[in-house]
């Protein structure tokens, strides 16, 4: 058959003509086309601890997953609610201290402290942020940035919760495999759970609150209520990361309120692609290992790190994930005319 008897056709043409949500009417090829990126992500994360060259890099993977939870939290609030939160450190510190207290003072195992710290920490963060929910834009961002700074100074000044020394003797995970696969599974659970959530009816309300909150209020729905739900979900992801972090380090202290937990997730979201949810996770798996590799350069690593960030922002301002999705859907094949 000659080249003139064929033409190029995009792989997703048949899928887009019908629907990309009803899998029952798809062929095996079309189903494979849609599920392949998801399978690559899942399988890649699951085998990642097995291919790491040392225990140090296996531990780095656990830390990357914690930053990924924070990046998911930031992307969810910013893109779907219009709330730019700089409170990643606030969530990490709250969840971390609750888990440490439950473990050291009440003798609870990590199996209990992590879910309790996740739910209780999310409730505390939501209550403290409740008066700030009417704020938007830079005003909400500034307030959320103040919380971790204020809490760290209170702990330091009043010498409570271990003061500057922190809380020692926190129990670790049973073994490193449980630690790594637990945080990896939590990232996958929240990633696909959030993708599902934002496409439900409540996700449409979240988008409406961002786009036109007055129309939502005119419809008889409480904007504050839906914002509180979103903040609870976002803070739960951060508190979960904080609870896991203290059991990894076996220590909790005011360094968990450090601004790194607020800044790196934002940078990862910019690099990975805002609004994609999986993009911020990808950005964390790029930024955090680079940050570890550059530790050998001392303070000079800040310059290198900044240049890498600038390069990503200038040449791929849309984000790696958005660029990758566009290229993936542009694949073509030869078909008979």
C-alpha angles and dihedrals in degrees: 000000000000127000090250090065092060137060136193119257130183113249094232096050096101092043095052092047090060111021138291093217104060104074095176094076096046127103120239090256093053092045090051090049092057099040099042096085090049093049091048090053095047097044092043093054093045095053095040096091090050095057099044111117097224145007089259092063091043087058089048089057089056091051090048089055091052090052088047091059089052091048091051088050093051095045092049095052096040100044102034102031103024090236111135103204124194091177099105090117089048091057094043094049095046094049092042096052093045092051091047092050093047091050102041101034101032100028096233117160122238088258087070104027095058098055092039092050090046096054099033093044091049090051093050093047091048093050093048092048094044095094089051097054095095088061121090139186120003093354094062090043093054093049093050089049091055096055099071091042093051095045092049091052092047092053090047097045098044094038092227128148090025095315114226091342093061128204115313131192098048111163118249129221116282090256140342094263092058089047095051099041093044094058091041092052090047090054091050092045094051093040096056092033091056091046088055094044096054090054094053124087092268089054089056089052090051090054091047091053089055096045102038117357092174091062089051090051090048088054090062097254124130112242092195091054094054092043089052090052091051093047090049091053093045094046091047089061091050094045090050088054091049093049091051091046096058091050090050094050094031088223139082125204146145091278085080086071089059118133091241088082089056101040105040094056089053092050090047090052092052092048097042097042128271118247095022097091091206090059095068089050090052090047091055091052087055103040103041097051089045088052090052093047091052095054089093089066093061115207089348087073090075089066093048091045091051092049091052091051093048091049092053093047095047100043100029105025091153091060134253094267095053090049091047093049092051093050092046092055091048094065111124137198136196114254134180116265 
